[in-house]
Amino acid sequence: MTEESKVQWIYASKDNEELEQRYDVWAGEYDKDLDESFGWVGPKVGAEVFAKHVPQAAVILDAGVGTGLVGVELRKLGYTNITGMDMSQGMLDEAARKGVYRQLDQMVMGEKLDYIDDAFDAVISIGVLTLGHAPAGSLDELVRVTKAGGHVVFSLRPDVYEEHGFKEKQSALEAAGRWELVEVSDKVKIMPKGEPEVEHQVWAYRVCPGGE
Ligand SMILES: C[S@@+](CC[C@H](N)C(=O)[O-])C[C@H]1O[C@@H](n2cnc3c(N)ncnc32)[C@H](O)[C@@H]1O
C-alpha cells in the first residue's frame, strides 16, 4: 500500500473499532511515512503555540498521542511531565519507545475520559480532532480534565472547524464561560510534502473558573 492510500484506508474506517485496528497496523511505519512522505509538521507547530502559553512545569495531557511525536517536540522545549492517551495500543506502544511520557493510557475521545476533574494544567491534541477521529464533543472532556487557568491547545482543519460541529462547540464553550480564546494561529501547510493543499490552524484556549 502507498503512504497516500494508507491515509485513505485510515479515513475509510467505519467505526472506532476499525479505526483503532487500522492505527494498530500502521503504528510501526507511522513515523517514517509521516516524515518522509508527508513532511508532517503538526507536532512542531502545535508545540510552538503551546509553549507561548504553558509554563515548563505544567502537568500535560497529550490527547491522541499517536507515536509520541508531540511529546518529543515538547521535551525539546523543556516539558517533562507529560501523560499520553490514545485509542490505539499499537500507537501507545510506539509512544512508549520515545521515552518522554510519564504515563500512557488507552482511552477514547468522544467518550468519558478516566481522569478526575482538573487533572492537568494543559492539554494538547494534534491531528486528532478531525473527520472520523475525535468529534467536537470530545472538547467537553478536555475542558473538564483541565484546571481553571490552564490551557487546551489543538489543531484543526479550517473546513472541519466550519462544517463539522467544531465552530458551534467552541462557541458554546465560550458562551458558557468554560473557556476563552487566547490564540488562533495562521493557516499552516501541515503536510507540505505529501498533501500541500491541507492546512491546519492551532487553537489555544484558557479554561475559566466555574462556568455554567
Ligand atoms: C493522525 S494521528 C496523530 C498522532 C499525534 N498526535 C501526532 O501529531 O503525530 C491520530 C491519532 O489519534 C488517535 N485517535 C483517533 N481517534 C481517536 C479517538 N476518538 N480517541 C483517542 N484517540 C484517537 C489515533 O489512534 C492516532 O494515534
The ligand as an ORCA input file, in Angstrom:
! r2SCAN-3c Opt
* xyz 0 1
  C      -3.023     11.418     12.852
  S      -2.607     10.619     14.341
  C      -1.870     11.972     15.261
  C      -0.945     11.467     16.322
  C      -0.071     12.524     17.004
  N      -0.859     13.447     17.804
  C       0.773     13.266     16.004
  O       0.674     14.514     15.965
  O       1.542     12.642     15.284
  C      -4.180     10.443     15.139
  C      -4.117      9.644     16.442
  O      -5.367      9.826     17.120
  C      -5.826      8.592     17.596
  N      -7.287      8.711     17.660
  C      -8.147      8.880     16.631
  N      -9.399      8.999     17.093
  C      -9.308      8.897     18.448
  C     -10.263      8.932     19.499
  N     -11.569      9.114     19.255
  N      -9.817      8.776     20.769
  C      -8.500      8.601     21.038
  N      -7.555      8.553     20.077
  C      -7.962      8.707     18.804
  C      -5.310      7.559     16.614
  O      -5.233      6.274     17.217
  C      -3.951      8.151     16.252
  O      -2.949      7.674     17.123
*
